[in-house]
Amino acid sequence: MTEIRNIAIIAHVDHGKTTLVDVMLRQSGIFRDNEVVMERVMDSNALERERGITILAKNTAIFYKGIKINIVDTPGHADFGGEVERALSMVDGVLLVVDTFEGPMPQTKFVLRKALEKNLNPVVVVNKIDRSDARPHEVIDEIFELFLELGANDEQLDFPIIYASARDGWARKEVEDESTNLKPLFEAIIKHVPPPNVFAEGPFQMLVANLEHDNYLGKYAIGRINRGTVMSGQTIAVIHHNAQVTRGKIAKLFSYQGLKKVEIDQAPAGDIIALAGLEDVNIGETLSDLQITEQLPVLTVDEPTLSMTFVVNNSPFAGLEGEYVTSRKLRERLYRELASNVSLRVEDTDSSDAWVISGRGELHLSILVENMRREGYELQVSKPEVIYKRINGELMEPMEHLILDIPEEALSAVMENLSKRKAEMVNMAASGFKHSRLEYKIPARGLIGFRSDFLTDTRGHGVMNHTFSGYEPYKGEFKTRFQGALIAWEMGEAVTYGMLQVEDRGTLFIQPGTKVYEGMVVGQHNREQDLEINVCKRKQLTNMRASGSDETIRLKEPRILTLEEAIEFINDDEYVEVTPKSIRMRKKILGRQERARSTKKSKVLKEVN
């Protein structure tokens, strides 16, 4: 066990965590000299590489001076907290990577709190030290204050500091030192991260912290051995969440070496391993010796704060682009997600075609929707809703800690928008040249639809980060969308002439040639009310021709929404229709007359109440 170190890497988005792991793998000699290795090698998921963020917790291992260092890569976003909690259950220390200019950010705070609660000792890496605007000493003071705020003990407060440039592949104990490699970092890990706190002797015991799957061996159960030794081919007990015990045989046993799983005959206590052959096993369950079946504490994750309704696609274009469109297929896929996504909740509704899905945030839920559409599913999703609680009879709602870095000229617009969303300013300070950093406490529902407004107000120069901060008394009603929708009048194909007639009414979300149907949302109105428009209207042909009438017509550039932007945009009476090829927005009631009757009825009911 003294020859093993298990660490998790913590960092805010874009602070250099994945690049640092790249360099650690290269300098440890894991790759052959002639081996071609892509950048950000740990971001193996297609969505991770596209978005530049870590979504899934993943394992790798390197060797330094005969000591095996198991590295668990953790997501930097609070929405994937379920992944973080599982990753921290396997390690004995953490590597906290912080940008030398930005300092500790909200997501850093979220994951670090979890690590400190588990009494894990951190090694602090101040990264990007070669930046021209580096301020390492101020950042160290901010990190120390953060540790105090999170209730770190004396041992955790005495954290070692390494200054590094992950991009250039070097680390130093002091800013002024000379170094060309990561040797100081490897030495700090071995010295300050303790060996696994496990039992070398006794019957085998392990908590399943993660699952993987491949087409040949099926399900892999991944975790750190808590006690004893396990052998390939051994028959073991699986203790399920309900304490029921079943048997299973280990078909193959794997240890991590670099990015590969290497087959082994046996594994000692303290090592992070993968077992194949146990199909009836789930995250948080205990694997143990057949003779002594003691259950380890089940993994606990924070409760979801946001929910969305997933509905079978029933639009006029349903079934044209997707492979899986039925309620049976959709239900199977949603419940299958629960096996690996422990912070997700799926609930059936009175309708056989709708399910309520609860998660940790908009990003958490939108990643699930994006994965499903890439797998060939068609579905519709509703506007996200926060999950309220009643504590001592009082209605409570989830709150977020919001940090904004914005240009000074955008201050008034952003602050006005936030005041409409019941946000309370906590702090305001200068942040670089002609930039300000604002800190707010805001209801979680106030952030729905805020990102697109924020990017517009700051002209794309603003940086926004937020993390869950707890429950507080309900703040009252407020709007999150202040403009209405432009709604297609009829089914057909959008044409340039028809779009030109209505483009001054708002911002269009479609291009000429887009197929539309009655009730489909095709743009954002300039005013608060919804407006029905005819984007399929064609120019009437006549035998008269005016000078210049055939000149090329140019439309304004449409605003094509991503999946997250569409989910943020929709109102309570709208759905986002998601297929493998298209993202559309629509009214829940498509027909004009039915929609008018429904609006009139709801107004009458509101007046009566």
Disulfide bonds with the S-S distance in Angstrom:
none
